[in-house]
Amino acid sequence: MAVLKVIEILSSSEKSWEDATKQAVEKASKTLNNIRSVYVKEQSAAVKNNQVTEFRVNLKVTFELD
């Protein structure tokens, strides 16, 4: 029987929401094993001088416990 755990993490990127998501998974995989999926709970962006400067995501990461 598999036991899964869900954690919430935040990530940001100057490129895109997709890049922020990829960076979050890459960083999380350094300390978490068996990542099964990520769910993008929220997206937001920072704006400065009428320009988007940063894309932000709030993710739920699901992974299997050893």
PLY file of the C-alpha trace (Angstrom):
ply
format ascii 1.0
element vertex 66
property float x
property float y
property float z
element edge 65
property int vertex1
property int vertex2
end_header
0.00 0.00 0.00
1.34 3.43 -0.96
1.19 6.31 1.49
1.28 9.76 -0.06
1.94 13.16 1.48
1.00 16.59 0.14
2.95 19.75 0.91
2.50 23.30 -0.28
5.39 25.29 -1.73
5.82 28.69 -3.39
8.05 29.46 -6.35
8.74 32.38 -8.67
10.36 33.06 -12.02
11.09 36.08 -14.17
10.17 34.03 -17.30
6.78 32.35 -16.79
4.43 30.43 -14.51
5.57 27.24 -16.23
9.20 28.03 -15.46
8.33 28.76 -11.83
6.62 25.35 -11.64
9.57 23.54 -13.23
12.03 25.27 -10.88
9.92 24.29 -7.85
9.85 20.62 -8.87
13.58 20.61 -9.60
14.42 22.15 -6.22
11.93 20.00 -4.27
13.30 16.82 -5.87
16.66 17.47 -4.20
15.12 16.71 -0.79
11.92 14.81 -1.66
11.83 11.36 -3.23
9.06 9.85 -5.33
7.29 13.05 -6.40
4.08 11.93 -8.11
2.41 15.18 -9.15
2.06 18.91 -8.64
-1.15 20.91 -8.57
-1.00 24.61 -9.34
-3.24 26.05 -6.64
-2.70 29.75 -7.41
-0.88 31.96 -9.88
0.04 35.59 -9.40
2.42 38.14 -10.82
4.42 41.06 -9.46
4.18 44.33 -11.37
6.62 47.23 -11.36
6.38 50.32 -13.57
3.40 48.81 -15.41
5.42 45.71 -16.37
5.17 42.14 -15.08
8.47 41.48 -13.32
7.86 38.11 -11.68
5.53 35.14 -12.11
4.56 33.33 -8.90
2.94 29.95 -8.26
1.58 28.28 -5.17
1.90 24.51 -5.66
0.71 21.39 -3.89
3.34 18.69 -4.30
2.32 15.04 -3.83
4.99 12.45 -3.09
5.13 8.87 -1.87
6.61 8.18 1.55
9.34 5.52 1.76
0 1
1 2
2 3
3 4
4 5
5 6
6 7
7 8
8 9
9 10
10 11
11 12
12 13
13 14
14 15
15 16
16 17
17 18
18 19
19 20
20 21
21 22
22 23
23 24
24 25
25 26
26 27
27 28
28 29
29 30
30 31
31 32
32 33
33 34
34 35
35 36
36 37
37 38
38 39
39 40
40 41
41 42
42 43
43 44
44 45
45 46
46 47
47 48
48 49
49 50
50 51
51 52
52 53
53 54
54 55
55 56
56 57
57 58
58 59
59 60
60 61
61 62
62 63
63 64
64 65
